[in-house]
Structures are given as C-alpha cells and as structure tokens.
Amino acid sequence: MTYTLNMTMMFAVHDALRRELERLARVAARTGDDPRRVLRTAVGWELFKKFLRVHHTTEDDVLWPAMRHVLAGRPDDLALLDAMEEEHAAIDPLLAAVDAAVLDREDGAGRLGDVLDALATRLRHHLRHEEAEGLALIDATLSPEQWAEFGREHRARIGDDARRYLPWVLDEASDETVAAILAGLPAEIREAYRDVWRPAYAATPLYPSPGESPDAAA
C-alpha cells in the first residue's frame, strides 16, 4: 500500500519488535543454560520492554486522541481505535508476567516459555492488525503536522536513550530502510550513529551466552 504519510519508521519499529521476539524465543529454547539467568541481565530484554512501552504509550497518548477528534461520529473507525488500545493494554501484563517468571526461582522456569509464547502471539497479532487496518486509518485521518507531532513526542520520550534506540531500530534492517531513516536526520545524528552509537551497540552482548559475564551485558 502507498501512504501519504511517511511510515518508514513505523514499519522499522514493528520489524525491530518482531526481531526481538525471535531472539527471545531462541533464548527460551537454549539448552544447557537457564533462560531466567539470561533475561535477568539481558540488555536486549530491557531495551525491548522500554522501546515497546514508549511506542505504545505515545500512540495511546498522542495518536489515538488526535484521531478520535477527527473521527467523531464514525463508529466503525472509533471501534478500530478501541481495539488498538485494548491490544496495547493486553501486552503490558504479559511483560510483567515474563519478569515475574524470571525472578521466580522455584516455579519460574516452568512458566517462562509459556508466557514468552503468549507475549509473542499477542504482539504479533497487534502488529499485523495495525499494519492491515490501523496505518491506513492513520494515513487517511492525520495531517502531516499531526503525524510530525507524534514523531516529536516519541523522540522526546526516548530522550537520551536515542544513542541505543536508533541502532536498536536499525539492527538487521535493510540497507534501503537504514538509508531512508538516516536521510531524514540531522548530520550530527547521522555521524553519532555511524561513529559512536552503532559501534557501541554492536559491542554490547544483548542476551549473554553461557559462561559470559552478566556484567558484560549490563
């Protein structure tokens, strides 16, 4: 589908979330190591949680309210926004359930795989739903100025963690996506990403391997 608004970053964030779900599944499937130990110290898990929550709360606080104002009196469209918010609300308890299983030294190992599977199922469903219906409604409803405001607020909530956010989003992204996103950034940000942020991110063990010091991933 062709969009009037620039959806490149939205799709890049969705792809990054799917990538991390795959990595979490591989952690859960490891043999000879306790996934709870890995996730207790995993930078990758902390980044995933933080950036997912920023993404969803900014949509809830900025995107959907702006759209509700325009879509008043259109019940089918408002029902889609309700569904987006409900899907967001169902994901936070699953993040908490993963953390609870990670910290449960008695029964957590038996629950962790199931709660990670539930998280992956819920989040993948939401991303598919938003891409199939939500983005088209966003594109048809918001002005470029409103879309830009969403982007500004999202960046403000990321704050100083931009040094990790940008390489995280672009990790494993296609060359075309990387080029498109970097082209829209100030030169000093592009240079920081290339010379400092990306190398530092690449050197960080996101999910420590057996025998790897937890301190190395902190």
TORKOLMI-19348 format. One line per 4 residues: their letters; for each residue y, z, x of C-alpha. Coordinates in nm, 3 decimals. Last residue first. Example, Ala and Ser with C-alpha at 12.3 -4.5 7.8 and 13.67 -1.06 7.14 Angstrom:
<sites>
SA = -0.106:0.714:1.367  -0.450:0.780:1.230
</sites>
This chain:
<sites>
AAAD = -0.461:3.192:2.479  -0.713:2.925:2.575  -0.755:3.025:2.938  -0.759:3.392:2.840
PSEG = -1.079:3.328:2.645  -1.246:3.249:2.979  -1.485:2.957:2.956  -1.851:3.050:2.985
PSPY = -1.939:2.876:2.661  -1.659:2.636:2.567  -1.313:2.737:2.455  -1.172:2.554:2.149
LPTA = -0.822:2.425:2.226  -0.855:2.436:2.604  -0.493:2.362:2.704  -0.438:2.104:2.979
AYAP = -0.377:1.822:2.730  -0.113:2.034:2.555  0.072:2.095:2.881  0.055:1.725:2.973
RWVD = 0.183:1.627:2.625  0.473:1.871:2.624  0.612:1.821:2.974  0.672:1.463:3.093
RYAE = 0.589:1.245:2.792  0.689:1.483:2.514  0.999:1.602:2.699  1.099:1.241:2.763
RIEA = 1.053:1.142:2.399  1.249:1.449:2.291  1.535:1.364:2.529  1.542:1.006:2.403
PLGA = 1.592:1.113:2.043  1.300:1.044:1.808  1.233:0.746:1.580  1.063:0.538:1.849
LIAA = 0.828:0.830:1.921  0.679:0.806:1.573  0.625:0.430:1.580  0.487:0.428:1.936
VTED = 0.238:0.704:1.863  0.127:0.535:1.541  0.078:0.199:1.715  -0.110:0.356:2.006
SAED = -0.347:0.510:1.755  -0.351:0.887:1.712  -0.605:1.085:1.917  -0.358:1.374:1.966
LVWP = -0.030:1.257:1.812  0.002:1.546:1.568  -0.094:1.804:1.831  0.132:1.643:2.092
LYRR = 0.426:1.675:1.848  0.341:2.026:1.728  0.300:2.188:2.068  0.651:2.141:2.205
ADDG = 0.777:2.139:1.846  0.678:2.507:1.840  1.044:2.598:1.890  1.112:2.530:1.524
IRAR = 0.819:2.410:1.311  1.012:2.538:1.011  1.319:2.342:1.112  1.111:2.028:1.157
HERG = 0.977:2.055:0.802  1.328:2.119:0.672  1.458:1.807:0.844  1.168:1.594:0.719
FEAW = 1.215:1.710:0.359  1.585:1.635:0.390  1.502:1.284:0.512  1.295:1.226:0.199
QEPS = 1.584:1.346:-0.014  1.823:1.112:0.165  1.583:0.817:0.136  1.579:0.881:-0.240
LTAD = 1.273:1.037:-0.397  1.084:0.919:-0.704  0.891:0.597:-0.640  0.791:0.689:-0.286
ILAL = 0.694:1.042:-0.385  0.489:0.901:-0.673  0.311:0.659:-0.439  0.250:0.944:-0.194
GEAE = 0.092:1.163:-0.459  -0.161:0.917:-0.603  -0.422:0.799:-0.353  -0.274:0.968:-0.045
EHRL = -0.225:1.300:-0.220  -0.572:1.285:-0.373  -0.737:1.193:-0.044  -0.555:1.476:0.136
HHRL = -0.650:1.722:-0.138  -1.017:1.624:-0.132  -1.025:1.653:0.247  -0.869:2.000:0.223
RTAL = -1.112:2.130:-0.036  -1.425:1.996:0.131  -1.319:2.104:0.480  -1.234:2.455:0.362
ADLV = -1.565:2.486:0.178  -1.754:2.370:0.487  -1.566:2.622:0.701  -1.651:2.890:0.446
DGLR = -2.019:2.800:0.456  -2.041:2.787:0.835  -1.870:3.123:0.871  -2.077:3.317:0.623
GAGD = -2.390:3.401:0.823  -2.194:3.470:1.140  -1.960:3.700:0.952  -2.225:3.952:0.845
ERDL = -2.202:4.226:1.108  -1.918:4.140:1.346  -1.681:4.043:1.067  -1.368:3.922:1.251
VAAD = -1.459:3.553:1.236  -1.576:3.588:0.877  -1.240:3.735:0.776  -1.054:3.459:0.960
VAAL = -1.258:3.195:0.779  -1.194:3.368:0.446  -0.820:3.378:0.516  -0.818:3.001:0.572
LPDI = -1.019:2.967:0.249  -0.767:3.179:0.061  -0.488:2.943:0.177  -0.667:2.628:0.053
AAHE = -0.675:2.695:-0.322  -0.296:2.733:-0.344  -0.245:2.390:-0.187  -0.475:2.232:-0.445
EEMA = -0.285:2.406:-0.723  0.046:2.277:-0.588  -0.078:1.918:-0.574  -0.232:1.950:-0.920
DLLA = 0.097:2.073:-1.067  0.271:1.775:-0.904  0.018:1.546:-1.073  0.078:1.720:-1.405
LDDP = 0.451:1.653:-1.363  0.375:1.283:-1.334  0.168:1.287:-1.654  0.426:1.499:-1.835
RGAL = 0.729:1.274:-1.775  1.014:1.466:-1.943  1.156:1.598:-1.617  1.055:1.362:-1.334
VHRM = 1.384:1.369:-1.141  1.412:1.750:-1.130  1.039:1.784:-1.074  1.069:1.557:-0.768
APWL = 1.321:1.780:-0.594  1.104:2.083:-0.675  0.792:1.907:-0.539  0.940:1.815:-0.200
VDDE = 1.134:2.122:-0.092  0.946:2.449:-0.148  0.594:2.326:-0.220  0.611:2.036:0.027
TTHH = 0.756:2.269:0.290  0.482:2.521:0.211  0.212:2.258:0.258  0.324:2.122:0.594
VRLF = 0.415:2.462:0.737  0.078:2.601:0.625  -0.115:2.314:0.781  0.087:2.348:1.102
KKFL = 0.015:2.718:1.137  -0.351:2.705:1.044  -0.433:2.408:1.269  -0.235:2.553:1.558
EWGV = -0.422:2.884:1.534  -0.760:2.710:1.514  -0.684:2.491:1.815  -0.561:2.786:2.021
ATRL = -0.908:2.933:1.985  -0.950:3.299:2.084  -1.120:3.446:1.778  -1.241:3.095:1.690
VRRP = -1.474:3.073:1.989  -1.617:3.423:1.953  -1.683:3.356:1.584  -1.855:3.029:1.675
DDGT = -2.117:3.232:1.868  -2.261:3.026:2.151  -2.604:2.891:2.246  -2.596:2.620:1.984
RAAV = -2.273:2.472:1.856  -2.264:2.359:1.492  -1.968:2.576:1.390  -1.765:2.443:1.683
RALR = -1.852:2.086:1.588  -1.740:2.151:1.231  -1.413:2.293:1.364  -1.357:1.976:1.564
ELER = -1.415:1.761:1.257  -1.173:1.973:1.055  -0.924:1.935:1.339  -0.938:1.557:1.316
RLAD = -0.887:1.570:0.939  -0.571:1.778:0.990  -0.446:1.535:1.254  -0.507:1.240:1.021
HVAF = -0.305:1.410:0.748  -0.023:1.477:0.994  -0.024:1.113:1.108  -0.024:0.992:0.746
MMTM = 0.286:1.197:0.670  0.447:1.091:0.999  0.413:0.722:0.917  0.525:0.753:0.553
NLTY = 0.862:0.583:0.597  0.997:0.543:0.245  0.978:0.205:0.070  0.601:0.211:0.086
TM = 0.353:-0.075:0.113  0.000:0.000:0.000
</sites>
